[in-house]
Amino acid sequence: AAERMSTDVGNVRLVAAHAWDVSGALAVGCSAAFIGRPGMIASPLGPTADIVGGDLTQVVDQIIDQDAA
């Protein structure tokens, strides 16, 4: 995605409800947001997303707040 958009991978943020997707994005240098839907937990191993919310609305609000700062 970063290559296709002609940007650095550090400018890409993955939003997911699966810990393995978040771990993969972080491993290649992306930012990540984790949606803690029922039954989903962030990985207790390795780096974690800098944004965590219980639903997409909470995550989007945090991303907007972070980008505005």
CHARMM internal coordinates of N, CA and C (Angstrom, degrees):
IC EDIT
DIST 1 N 1 CA 1.4496
DIST 1 CA 1 C 1.5228
ANGL 1 N 1 CA 1 C 110.59
DIST 1 C 2 N 1.3325
ANGL 1 CA 1 C 2 N 116.69
DIHE 1 N 1 CA 1 C 2 N -42.96
DIST 2 N 2 CA 1.4655
ANGL 1 C 2 N 2 CA 119.83
DIHE 1 CA 1 C 2 N 2 CA -179.57
DIST 2 CA 2 C 1.5212
ANGL 2 N 2 CA 2 C 110.42
DIHE 1 C 2 N 2 CA 2 C -62.11
DIST 2 C 3 N 1.3040
ANGL 2 CA 2 C 3 N 116.26
DIHE 2 N 2 CA 2 C 3 N -45.48
DIST 3 N 3 CA 1.4683
ANGL 2 C 3 N 3 CA 120.10
DIHE 2 CA 2 C 3 N 3 CA 179.84
DIST 3 CA 3 C 1.5210
ANGL 3 N 3 CA 3 C 110.76
DIHE 2 C 3 N 3 CA 3 C -61.79
DIST 3 C 4 N 1.2965
ANGL 3 CA 3 C 4 N 116.70
DIHE 3 N 3 CA 3 C 4 N -44.27
DIST 4 N 4 CA 1.4668
ANGL 3 C 4 N 4 CA 121.10
DIHE 3 CA 3 C 4 N 4 CA -178.78
DIST 4 CA 4 C 1.5322
ANGL 4 N 4 CA 4 C 111.47
DIHE 3 C 4 N 4 CA 4 C -62.80
DIST 4 C 5 N 1.3234
ANGL 4 CA 4 C 5 N 117.03
DIHE 4 N 4 CA 4 C 5 N -33.42
DIST 5 N 5 CA 1.4589
ANGL 4 C 5 N 5 CA 121.93
DIHE 4 CA 4 C 5 N 5 CA 179.85
DIST 5 CA 5 C 1.5327
ANGL 5 N 5 CA 5 C 112.40
DIHE 4 C 5 N 5 CA 5 C -92.26
DIST 5 C 6 N 1.3331
ANGL 5 CA 5 C 6 N 116.29
DIHE 5 N 5 CA 5 C 6 N 4.82
DIST 6 N 6 CA 1.4689
ANGL 5 C 6 N 6 CA 122.40
DIHE 5 CA 5 C 6 N 6 CA 179.88
DIST 6 CA 6 C 1.5259
ANGL 6 N 6 CA 6 C 112.28
DIHE 5 C 6 N 6 CA 6 C 53.69
DIST 6 C 7 N 1.3372
ANGL 6 CA 6 C 7 N 114.72
DIHE 6 N 6 CA 6 C 7 N 48.21
DIST 7 N 7 CA 1.4652
ANGL 6 C 7 N 7 CA 120.20
DIHE 6 CA 6 C 7 N 7 CA 178.18
DIST 7 CA 7 C 1.5138
ANGL 7 N 7 CA 7 C 109.11
DIHE 6 C 7 N 7 CA 7 C -135.56
DIST 7 C 8 N 1.3123
ANGL 7 CA 7 C 8 N 115.78
DIHE 7 N 7 CA 7 C 8 N 167.14
DIST 8 N 8 CA 1.4533
ANGL 7 C 8 N 8 CA 121.83
DIHE 7 CA 7 C 8 N 8 CA 177.90
DIST 8 CA 8 C 1.5260
ANGL 8 N 8 CA 8 C 109.62
DIHE 7 C 8 N 8 CA 8 C -74.86
DIST 8 C 9 N 1.3061
ANGL 8 CA 8 C 9 N 116.73
DIHE 8 N 8 CA 8 C 9 N 146.36
DIST 9 N 9 CA 1.4664
ANGL 8 C 9 N 9 CA 121.16
DIHE 8 CA 8 C 9 N 9 CA -179.37
DIST 9 CA 9 C 1.5313
ANGL 9 N 9 CA 9 C 110.74
DIHE 8 C 9 N 9 CA 9 C -60.30
DIST 9 C 10 N 1.3047
ANGL 9 CA 9 C 10 N 118.24
DIHE 9 N 9 CA 9 C 10 N -26.11
DIST 10 N 10 CA 1.4546
ANGL 9 C 10 N 10 CA 121.59
DIHE 9 CA 9 C 10 N 10 CA 177.43
DIST 10 CA 10 C 1.5193
ANGL 10 N 10 CA 10 C 113.73
DIHE 9 C 10 N 10 CA 10 C -67.00
DIST 10 C 11 N 1.3256
ANGL 10 CA 10 C 11 N 117.20
DIHE 10 N 10 CA 10 C 11 N -13.44
DIST 11 N 11 CA 1.4649
ANGL 10 C 11 N 11 CA 122.09
DIHE 10 CA 10 C 11 N 11 CA 177.48
DIST 11 CA 11 C 1.5230
ANGL 11 N 11 CA 11 C 112.74
DIHE 10 C 11 N 11 CA 11 C -92.07
DIST 11 C 12 N 1.3241
ANGL 11 CA 11 C 12 N 117.00
DIHE 11 N 11 CA 11 C 12 N 3.84
DIST 12 N 12 CA 1.4637
ANGL 11 C 12 N 12 CA 122.05
DIHE 11 CA 11 C 12 N 12 CA -177.06
DIST 12 CA 12 C 1.5310
ANGL 12 N 12 CA 12 C 109.35
DIHE 11 C 12 N 12 CA 12 C -105.62
DIST 12 C 13 N 1.3175
ANGL 12 CA 12 C 13 N 116.79
DIHE 12 N 12 CA 12 C 13 N 136.12
DIST 13 N 13 CA 1.4684
ANGL 12 C 13 N 13 CA 121.21
DIHE 12 CA 12 C 13 N 13 CA 176.14
DIST 13 CA 13 C 1.5208
ANGL 13 N 13 CA 13 C 108.63
DIHE 12 C 13 N 13 CA 13 C -122.61
DIST 13 C 14 N 1.3276
ANGL 13 CA 13 C 14 N 116.11
DIHE 13 N 13 CA 13 C 14 N 124.64
DIST 14 N 14 CA 1.4549
ANGL 13 C 14 N 14 CA 121.92
DIHE 13 CA 13 C 14 N 14 CA 173.27
DIST 14 CA 14 C 1.5199
ANGL 14 N 14 CA 14 C 108.29
DIHE 13 C 14 N 14 CA 14 C -87.53
DIST 14 C 15 N 1.3142
ANGL 14 CA 14 C 15 N 116.87
DIHE 14 N 14 CA 14 C 15 N 137.89
DIST 15 N 15 CA 1.4629
ANGL 14 C 15 N 15 CA 122.66
DIHE 14 CA 14 C 15 N 15 CA 173.17
DIST 15 CA 15 C 1.5202
ANGL 15 N 15 CA 15 C 105.86
DIHE 14 C 15 N 15 CA 15 C -118.21
DIST 15 C 16 N 1.3369
ANGL 15 CA 15 C 16 N 116.55
DIHE 15 N 15 CA 15 C 16 N 120.88
DIST 16 N 16 CA 1.4632
ANGL 15 C 16 N 16 CA 120.14
DIHE 15 CA 15 C 16 N 16 CA -175.54
DIST 16 CA 16 C 1.5179
ANGL 16 N 16 CA 16 C 111.53
DIHE 15 C 16 N 16 CA 16 C -151.14
DIST 16 C 17 N 1.3290
ANGL 16 CA 16 C 17 N 115.02
DIHE 16 N 16 CA 16 C 17 N 162.30
DIST 17 N 17 CA 1.4590
ANGL 16 C 17 N 17 CA 121.93
DIHE 16 CA 16 C 17 N 17 CA 176.50
DIST 17 CA 17 C 1.5236
ANGL 17 N 17 CA 17 C 111.20
DIHE 16 C 17 N 17 CA 17 C -109.19
DIST 17 C 18 N 1.3208
ANGL 17 CA 17 C 18 N 117.20
DIHE 17 N 17 CA 17 C 18 N 11.25
DIST 18 N 18 CA 1.4671
ANGL 17 C 18 N 18 CA 121.33
DIHE 17 CA 17 C 18 N 18 CA 179.93
DIST 18 CA 18 C 1.5244
ANGL 18 N 18 CA 18 C 109.20
DIHE 17 C 18 N 18 CA 18 C -120.62
DIST 18 C 19 N 1.3090
ANGL 18 CA 18 C 19 N 116.00
DIHE 18 N 18 CA 18 C 19 N 126.70
DIST 19 N 19 CA 1.4584
ANGL 18 C 19 N 19 CA 121.15
DIHE 18 CA 18 C 19 N 19 CA -175.82
DIST 19 CA 19 C 1.5268
ANGL 19 N 19 CA 19 C 111.81
DIHE 18 C 19 N 19 CA 19 C -60.38
DIST 19 C 20 N 1.3441
ANGL 19 CA 19 C 20 N 118.51
DIHE 19 N 19 CA 19 C 20 N -35.03
DIST 20 N 20 CA 1.4616
ANGL 19 C 20 N 20 CA 119.42
DIHE 19 CA 19 C 20 N 20 CA -177.75
DIST 20 CA 20 C 1.5299
ANGL 20 N 20 CA 20 C 111.30
DIHE 19 C 20 N 20 CA 20 C -68.51
DIST 20 C 21 N 1.3250
ANGL 20 CA 20 C 21 N 118.04
DIHE 20 N 20 CA 20 C 21 N -31.96
DIST 21 N 21 CA 1.4625
ANGL 20 C 21 N 21 CA 120.52
DIHE 20 CA 20 C 21 N 21 CA 176.00
DIST 21 CA 21 C 1.5263
ANGL 21 N 21 CA 21 C 110.13
DIHE 20 C 21 N 21 CA 21 C -67.35
DIST 21 C 22 N 1.3312
ANGL 21 CA 21 C 22 N 116.42
DIHE 21 N 21 CA 21 C 22 N -43.54
DIST 22 N 22 CA 1.4648
ANGL 21 C 22 N 22 CA 120.89
DIHE 21 CA 21 C 22 N 22 CA 178.14
DIST 22 CA 22 C 1.5273
ANGL 22 N 22 CA 22 C 109.68
DIHE 21 C 22 N 22 CA 22 C -61.46
DIST 22 C 23 N 1.3232
ANGL 22 CA 22 C 23 N 117.55
DIHE 22 N 22 CA 22 C 23 N -45.81
DIST 23 N 23 CA 1.4647
ANGL 22 C 23 N 23 CA 121.08
DIHE 22 CA 22 C 23 N 23 CA 179.50
DIST 23 CA 23 C 1.5234
ANGL 23 N 23 CA 23 C 111.55
DIHE 22 C 23 N 23 CA 23 C -59.74
DIST 23 C 24 N 1.3103
ANGL 23 CA 23 C 24 N 117.28
DIHE 23 N 23 CA 23 C 24 N -42.37
DIST 24 N 24 CA 1.4611
ANGL 23 C 24 N 24 CA 121.19
DIHE 23 CA 23 C 24 N 24 CA 178.88
DIST 24 CA 24 C 1.5131
ANGL 24 N 24 CA 24 C 112.39
DIHE 23 C 24 N 24 CA 24 C -63.68
DIST 24 C 25 N 1.3273
ANGL 24 CA 24 C 25 N 117.00
DIHE 24 N 24 CA 24 C 25 N -44.06
DIST 25 N 25 CA 1.4665
ANGL 24 C 25 N 25 CA 120.87
DIHE 24 CA 24 C 25 N 25 CA 179.20
DIST 25 CA 25 C 1.5219
ANGL 25 N 25 CA 25 C 110.68
DIHE 24 C 25 N 25 CA 25 C -62.84
DIST 25 C 26 N 1.3178
ANGL 25 CA 25 C 26 N 116.57
DIHE 25 N 25 CA 25 C 26 N -44.70
DIST 26 N 26 CA 1.4604
ANGL 25 C 26 N 26 CA 120.05
DIHE 25 CA 25 C 26 N 26 CA 179.59
DIST 26 CA 26 C 1.5241
ANGL 26 N 26 CA 26 C 111.47
DIHE 25 C 26 N 26 CA 26 C -64.68
DIST 26 C 27 N 1.3165
ANGL 26 CA 26 C 27 N 116.86
DIHE 26 N 26 CA 26 C 27 N -35.93
DIST 27 N 27 CA 1.4678
ANGL 26 C 27 N 27 CA 121.25
DIHE 26 CA 26 C 27 N 27 CA -178.75
DIST 27 CA 27 C 1.5243
ANGL 27 N 27 CA 27 C 112.58
DIHE 26 C 27 N 27 CA 27 C -64.13
DIST 27 C 28 N 1.3282
ANGL 27 CA 27 C 28 N 117.44
DIHE 27 N 27 CA 27 C 28 N -29.31
DIST 28 N 28 CA 1.4669
ANGL 27 C 28 N 28 CA 119.79
DIHE 27 CA 27 C 28 N 28 CA -179.62
DIST 28 CA 28 C 1.5229
ANGL 28 N 28 CA 28 C 112.64
DIHE 27 C 28 N 28 CA 28 C -97.50
DIST 28 C 29 N 1.3481
ANGL 28 CA 28 C 29 N 117.24
DIHE 28 N 28 CA 28 C 29 N 2.04
DIST 29 N 29 CA 1.4565
ANGL 28 C 29 N 29 CA 120.18
DIHE 28 CA 28 C 29 N 29 CA 174.63
DIST 29 CA 29 C 1.5137
ANGL 29 N 29 CA 29 C 116.89
DIHE 28 C 29 N 29 CA 29 C 103.92
DIST 29 C 30 N 1.3170
ANGL 29 CA 29 C 30 N 117.40
DIHE 29 N 29 CA 29 C 30 N 3.92
DIST 30 N 30 CA 1.4673
ANGL 29 C 30 N 30 CA 120.79
DIHE 29 CA 29 C 30 N 30 CA 176.31
DIST 30 CA 30 C 1.5270
ANGL 30 N 30 CA 30 C 109.63
DIHE 29 C 30 N 30 CA 30 C -79.33
DIST 30 C 31 N 1.3147
ANGL 30 CA 30 C 31 N 115.71
DIHE 30 N 30 CA 30 C 31 N 163.00
DIST 31 N 31 CA 1.4593
ANGL 30 C 31 N 31 CA 121.43
DIHE 30 CA 30 C 31 N 31 CA 165.75
DIST 31 CA 31 C 1.5190
ANGL 31 N 31 CA 31 C 106.64
DIHE 30 C 31 N 31 CA 31 C -84.52
DIST 31 C 32 N 1.3340
ANGL 31 CA 31 C 32 N 116.02
DIHE 31 N 31 CA 31 C 32 N 166.57
DIST 32 N 32 CA 1.4567
ANGL 31 C 32 N 32 CA 118.17
DIHE 31 CA 31 C 32 N 32 CA -179.77
DIST 32 CA 32 C 1.5156
ANGL 32 N 32 CA 32 C 110.74
DIHE 31 C 32 N 32 CA 32 C -149.75
DIST 32 C 33 N 1.3219
ANGL 32 CA 32 C 33 N 114.53
DIHE 32 N 32 CA 32 C 33 N 149.81
DIST 33 N 33 CA 1.4548
ANGL 32 C 33 N 33 CA 122.88
DIHE 32 CA 32 C 33 N 33 CA 173.20
DIST 33 CA 33 C 1.5206
ANGL 33 N 33 CA 33 C 107.49
DIHE 32 C 33 N 33 CA 33 C -126.71
DIST 33 C 34 N 1.3121
ANGL 33 CA 33 C 34 N 115.98
DIHE 33 N 33 CA 33 C 34 N 137.22
DIST 34 N 34 CA 1.4569
ANGL 33 C 34 N 34 CA 121.47
DIHE 33 CA 33 C 34 N 34 CA -177.78
DIST 34 CA 34 C 1.5175
ANGL 34 N 34 CA 34 C 110.29
DIHE 33 C 34 N 34 CA 34 C -111.68
DIST 34 C 35 N 1.3307
ANGL 34 CA 34 C 35 N 116.35
DIHE 34 N 34 CA 34 C 35 N 128.38
DIST 35 N 35 CA 1.4564
ANGL 34 C 35 N 35 CA 122.08
DIHE 34 CA 34 C 35 N 35 CA 175.42
DIST 35 CA 35 C 1.5253
ANGL 35 N 35 CA 35 C 106.90
DIHE 34 C 35 N 35 CA 35 C -99.18
DIST 35 C 36 N 1.3228
ANGL 35 CA 35 C 36 N 116.31
DIHE 35 N 35 CA 35 C 36 N 111.74
DIST 36 N 36 CA 1.4626
ANGL 35 C 36 N 36 CA 121.40
DIHE 35 CA 35 C 36 N 36 CA -177.62
DIST 36 CA 36 C 1.5162
ANGL 36 N 36 CA 36 C 112.09
DIHE 35 C 36 N 36 CA 36 C -83.57
DIST 36 C 37 N 1.3229
ANGL 36 CA 36 C 37 N 115.83
DIHE 36 N 36 CA 36 C 37 N 65.67
DIST 37 N 37 CA 1.4722
ANGL 36 C 37 N 37 CA 119.48
DIHE 36 CA 36 C 37 N 37 CA 177.29
DIST 37 CA 37 C 1.5234
ANGL 37 N 37 CA 37 C 109.50
DIHE 36 C 37 N 37 CA 37 C -62.71
DIST 37 C 38 N 1.3366
ANGL 37 CA 37 C 38 N 117.92
DIHE 37 N 37 CA 37 C 38 N 162.82
DIST 38 N 38 CA 1.4648
ANGL 37 C 38 N 38 CA 120.21
DIHE 37 CA 37 C 38 N 38 CA 178.65
DIST 38 CA 38 C 1.5257
ANGL 38 N 38 CA 38 C 111.54
DIHE 37 C 38 N 38 CA 38 C -53.17
DIST 38 C 39 N 1.3151
ANGL 38 CA 38 C 39 N 115.76
DIHE 38 N 38 CA 38 C 39 N 129.26
DIST 39 N 39 CA 1.4573
ANGL 38 C 39 N 39 CA 121.51
DIHE 38 CA 38 C 39 N 39 CA 179.62
DIST 39 CA 39 C 1.5197
ANGL 39 N 39 CA 39 C 114.56
DIHE 38 C 39 N 39 CA 39 C 87.58
DIST 39 C 40 N 1.3174
ANGL 39 CA 39 C 40 N 117.93
DIHE 39 N 39 CA 39 C 40 N -7.62
DIST 40 N 40 CA 1.4605
ANGL 39 C 40 N 40 CA 121.46
DIHE 39 CA 39 C 40 N 40 CA -179.46
DIST 40 CA 40 C 1.5244
ANGL 40 N 40 CA 40 C 109.75
DIHE 39 C 40 N 40 CA 40 C -104.26
DIST 40 C 41 N 1.3189
ANGL 40 CA 40 C 41 N 116.07
DIHE 40 N 40 CA 40 C 41 N 134.27
DIST 41 N 41 CA 1.4585
ANGL 40 C 41 N 41 CA 120.17
DIHE 40 CA 40 C 41 N 41 CA 177.19
DIST 41 CA 41 C 1.5168
ANGL 41 N 41 CA 41 C 109.13
DIHE 40 C 41 N 41 CA 41 C -129.14
DIST 41 C 42 N 1.3199
ANGL 41 CA 41 C 42 N 115.31
DIHE 41 N 41 CA 41 C 42 N 148.86
DIST 42 N 42 CA 1.4624
ANGL 41 C 42 N 42 CA 120.17
DIHE 41 CA 41 C 42 N 42 CA 175.08
DIST 42 CA 42 C 1.5284
ANGL 42 N 42 CA 42 C 108.10
DIHE 41 C 42 N 42 CA 42 C -68.08
DIST 42 C 43 N 1.3056
ANGL 42 CA 42 C 43 N 116.07
DIHE 42 N 42 CA 42 C 43 N 150.74
DIST 43 N 43 CA 1.4569
ANGL 42 C 43 N 43 CA 120.54
DIHE 42 CA 42 C 43 N 43 CA -179.52
DIST 43 CA 43 C 1.5217
ANGL 43 N 43 CA 43 C 110.54
DIHE 42 C 43 N 43 CA 43 C -65.09
DIST 43 C 44 N 1.3212
ANGL 43 CA 43 C 44 N 117.21
DIHE 43 N 43 CA 43 C 44 N 132.98
DIST 44 N 44 CA 1.4569
ANGL 43 C 44 N 44 CA 119.71
DIHE 43 CA 43 C 44 N 44 CA 176.29
DIST 44 CA 44 C 1.5356
ANGL 44 N 44 CA 44 C 111.96
DIHE 43 C 44 N 44 CA 44 C -79.47
DIST 44 C 45 N 1.3238
ANGL 44 CA 44 C 45 N 116.75
DIHE 44 N 44 CA 44 C 45 N -5.89
DIST 45 N 45 CA 1.4608
ANGL 44 C 45 N 45 CA 122.29
DIHE 44 CA 44 C 45 N 45 CA -178.78
DIST 45 CA 45 C 1.5248
ANGL 45 N 45 CA 45 C 110.59
DIHE 44 C 45 N 45 CA 45 C -108.46
DIST 45 C 46 N 1.2978
ANGL 45 CA 45 C 46 N 116.78
DIHE 45 N 45 CA 45 C 46 N 138.49
DIST 46 N 46 CA 1.4543
ANGL 45 C 46 N 46 CA 120.63
DIHE 45 CA 45 C 46 N 46 CA 173.74
DIST 46 CA 46 C 1.5099
ANGL 46 N 46 CA 46 C 113.68
DIHE 45 C 46 N 46 CA 46 C 74.69
DIST 46 C 47 N 1.3364
ANGL 46 CA 46 C 47 N 114.89
DIHE 46 N 46 CA 46 C 47 N -169.82
DIST 47 N 47 CA 1.4664
ANGL 46 C 47 N 47 CA 120.17
DIHE 46 CA 46 C 47 N 47 CA -177.32
DIST 47 CA 47 C 1.5274
ANGL 47 N 47 CA 47 C 111.88
DIHE 46 C 47 N 47 CA 47 C -66.64
DIST 47 C 48 N 1.3211
ANGL 47 CA 47 C 48 N 115.45
DIHE 47 N 47 CA 47 C 48 N 154.87
DIST 48 N 48 CA 1.4566
ANGL 47 C 48 N 48 CA 120.68
DIHE 47 CA 47 C 48 N 48 CA -179.90
DIST 48 CA 48 C 1.5282
ANGL 48 N 48 CA 48 C 109.91
DIHE 47 C 48 N 48 CA 48 C -122.70
DIST 48 C 49 N 1.3049
ANGL 48 CA 48 C 49 N 115.55
DIHE 48 N 48 CA 48 C 49 N 161.42
DIST 49 N 49 CA 1.4633
ANGL 48 C 49 N 49 CA 121.71
DIHE 48 CA 48 C 49 N 49 CA 178.89
DIST 49 CA 49 C 1.5202
ANGL 49 N 49 CA 49 C 109.80
DIHE 48 C 49 N 49 CA 49 C -62.32
DIST 49 C 50 N 1.3299
ANGL 49 CA 49 C 50 N 116.29
DIHE 49 N 49 CA 49 C 50 N 145.90
DIST 50 N 50 CA 1.4618
ANGL 49 C 50 N 50 CA 120.13
DIHE 49 CA 49 C 50 N 50 CA 177.93
DIST 50 CA 50 C 1.5218
ANGL 50 N 50 CA 50 C 111.81
DIHE 49 C 50 N 50 CA 50 C -82.13
DIST 50 C 51 N 1.3147
ANGL 50 CA 50 C 51 N 116.75
DIHE 50 N 50 CA 50 C 51 N -12.12
DIST 51 N 51 CA 1.4605
ANGL 50 C 51 N 51 CA 121.86
DIHE 50 CA 50 C 51 N 51 CA 176.81
DIST 51 CA 51 C 1.5245
ANGL 51 N 51 CA 51 C 107.89
DIHE 50 C 51 N 51 CA 51 C -126.24
DIST 51 C 52 N 1.3344
ANGL 51 CA 51 C 52 N 114.86
DIHE 51 N 51 CA 51 C 52 N 128.72
DIST 52 N 52 CA 1.4649
ANGL 51 C 52 N 52 CA 120.91
DIHE 51 CA 51 C 52 N 52 CA -179.97
DIST 52 CA 52 C 1.5241
ANGL 52 N 52 CA 52 C 107.81
DIHE 51 C 52 N 52 CA 52 C -137.46
DIST 52 C 53 N 1.3302
ANGL 52 CA 52 C 53 N 116.13
DIHE 52 N 52 CA 52 C 53 N 132.37
DIST 53 N 53 CA 1.4577
ANGL 52 C 53 N 53 CA 120.62
DIHE 52 CA 52 C 53 N 53 CA 178.07
DIST 53 CA 53 C 1.5095
ANGL 53 N 53 CA 53 C 110.16
DIHE 52 C 53 N 53 CA 53 C -146.53
DIST 53 C 54 N 1.3090
ANGL 53 CA 53 C 54 N 115.52
DIHE 53 N 53 CA 53 C 54 N 163.96
DIST 54 N 54 CA 1.4624
ANGL 53 C 54 N 54 CA 121.02
DIHE 53 CA 53 C 54 N 54 CA -179.23
DIST 54 CA 54 C 1.5119
ANGL 54 N 54 CA 54 C 114.49
DIHE 53 C 54 N 54 CA 54 C -81.44
DIST 54 C 55 N 1.3423
ANGL 54 CA 54 C 55 N 115.90
DIHE 54 N 54 CA 54 C 55 N -16.44
DIST 55 N 55 CA 1.4673
ANGL 54 C 55 N 55 CA 119.95
DIHE 54 CA 54 C 55 N 55 CA 177.33
DIST 55 CA 55 C 1.5313
ANGL 55 N 55 CA 55 C 108.69
DIHE 54 C 55 N 55 CA 55 C -154.60
DIST 55 C 56 N 1.3015
ANGL 55 CA 55 C 56 N 115.72
DIHE 55 N 55 CA 55 C 56 N 173.25
DIST 56 N 56 CA 1.4590
ANGL 55 C 56 N 56 CA 120.58
DIHE 55 CA 55 C 56 N 56 CA -175.29
DIST 56 CA 56 C 1.5255
ANGL 56 N 56 CA 56 C 112.29
DIHE 55 C 56 N 56 CA 56 C -62.23
DIST 56 C 57 N 1.3187
ANGL 56 CA 56 C 57 N 117.42
DIHE 56 N 56 CA 56 C 57 N -37.34
DIST 57 N 57 CA 1.4595
ANGL 56 C 57 N 57 CA 120.39
DIHE 56 CA 56 C 57 N 57 CA 179.60
DIST 57 CA 57 C 1.5255
ANGL 57 N 57 CA 57 C 110.91
DIHE 56 C 57 N 57 CA 57 C -61.29
DIST 57 C 58 N 1.3201
ANGL 57 CA 57 C 58 N 117.42
DIHE 57 N 57 CA 57 C 58 N -44.84
DIST 58 N 58 CA 1.4650
ANGL 57 C 58 N 58 CA 120.81
DIHE 57 CA 57 C 58 N 58 CA 178.26
DIST 58 CA 58 C 1.5261
ANGL 58 N 58 CA 58 C 111.36
DIHE 57 C 58 N 58 CA 58 C -61.43
DIST 58 C 59 N 1.3135
ANGL 58 CA 58 C 59 N 116.53
DIHE 58 N 58 CA 58 C 59 N -41.89
DIST 59 N 59 CA 1.4647
ANGL 58 C 59 N 59 CA 120.81
DIHE 58 CA 58 C 59 N 59 CA -179.68
DIST 59 CA 59 C 1.5259
ANGL 59 N 59 CA 59 C 110.45
DIHE 58 C 59 N 59 CA 59 C -66.02
DIST 59 C 60 N 1.3160
ANGL 59 CA 59 C 60 N 117.45
DIHE 59 N 59 CA 59 C 60 N -46.15
DIST 60 N 60 CA 1.4686
ANGL 59 C 60 N 60 CA 120.94
DIHE 59 CA 59 C 60 N 60 CA 179.99
DIST 60 CA 60 C 1.5269
ANGL 60 N 60 CA 60 C 110.64
DIHE 59 C 60 N 60 CA 60 C -60.77
DIST 60 C 61 N 1.3247
ANGL 60 CA 60 C 61 N 117.45
DIHE 60 N 60 CA 60 C 61 N -43.21
DIST 61 N 61 CA 1.4652
ANGL 60 C 61 N 61 CA 120.57
DIHE 60 CA 60 C 61 N 61 CA 178.48
DIST 61 CA 61 C 1.5299
ANGL 61 N 61 CA 61 C 111.12
DIHE 60 C 61 N 61 CA 61 C -58.79
DIST 61 C 62 N 1.3118
ANGL 61 CA 61 C 62 N 116.80
DIHE 61 N 61 CA 61 C 62 N -41.79
DIST 62 N 62 CA 1.4744
ANGL 61 C 62 N 62 CA 120.95
DIHE 61 CA 61 C 62 N 62 CA 178.92
DIST 62 CA 62 C 1.5276
ANGL 62 N 62 CA 62 C 111.47
DIHE 61 C 62 N 62 CA 62 C -66.59
DIST 62 C 63 N 1.3277
ANGL 62 CA 62 C 63 N 117.01
DIHE 62 N 62 CA 62 C 63 N -40.73
DIST 63 N 63 CA 1.4736
ANGL 62 C 63 N 63 CA 120.28
DIHE 62 CA 62 C 63 N 63 CA 178.37
DIST 63 CA 63 C 1.5160
ANGL 63 N 63 CA 63 C 110.03
DIHE 62 C 63 N 63 CA 63 C -62.61
DIST 63 C 64 N 1.3130
ANGL 63 CA 63 C 64 N 117.09
DIHE 63 N 63 CA 63 C 64 N -45.01
DIST 64 N 64 CA 1.4786
ANGL 63 C 64 N 64 CA 120.85
DIHE 63 CA 63 C 64 N 64 CA 178.87
DIST 64 CA 64 C 1.5245
ANGL 64 N 64 CA 64 C 110.52
DIHE 63 C 64 N 64 CA 64 C -60.90
DIST 64 C 65 N 1.3332
ANGL 64 CA 64 C 65 N 116.81
DIHE 64 N 64 CA 64 C 65 N -45.73
DIST 65 N 65 CA 1.4619
ANGL 64 C 65 N 65 CA 121.02
DIHE 64 CA 64 C 65 N 65 CA 178.46
DIST 65 CA 65 C 1.5227
ANGL 65 N 65 CA 65 C 111.47
DIHE 64 C 65 N 65 CA 65 C -60.78
DIST 65 C 66 N 1.3212
ANGL 65 CA 65 C 66 N 116.72
DIHE 65 N 65 CA 65 C 66 N -43.34
DIST 66 N 66 CA 1.4673
ANGL 65 C 66 N 66 CA 120.74
DIHE 65 CA 65 C 66 N 66 CA -179.05
DIST 66 CA 66 C 1.5369
ANGL 66 N 66 CA 66 C 110.93
DIHE 65 C 66 N 66 CA 66 C -66.37
DIST 66 C 67 N 1.3131
ANGL 66 CA 66 C 67 N 116.81
DIHE 66 N 66 CA 66 C 67 N -42.11
DIST 67 N 67 CA 1.4675
ANGL 66 C 67 N 67 CA 119.97
DIHE 66 CA 66 C 67 N 67 CA -179.99
DIST 67 CA 67 C 1.5196
ANGL 67 N 67 CA 67 C 112.17
DIHE 66 C 67 N 67 CA 67 C -68.44
DIST 67 C 68 N 1.3261
ANGL 67 CA 67 C 68 N 117.08
DIHE 67 N 67 CA 67 C 68 N -28.47
DIST 68 N 68 CA 1.4664
ANGL 67 C 68 N 68 CA 120.89
DIHE 67 CA 67 C 68 N 68 CA -179.33
DIST 68 CA 68 C 1.5303
ANGL 68 N 68 CA 68 C 111.85
DIHE 67 C 68 N 68 CA 68 C -77.07
DIST 68 C 69 N 1.3272
ANGL 68 CA 68 C 69 N 116.10
DIHE 68 N 68 CA 68 C 69 N -22.35
DIST 69 N 69 CA 1.4828
ANGL 68 C 69 N 69 CA 120.22
DIHE 68 CA 68 C 69 N 69 CA -176.76
DIST 69 CA 69 C 1.5202
ANGL 69 N 69 CA 69 C 112.78
DIHE 68 C 69 N 69 CA 69 C -74.81
END
COOR INIT
IC SEED 1 N 1 CA 1 C
IC BUILD
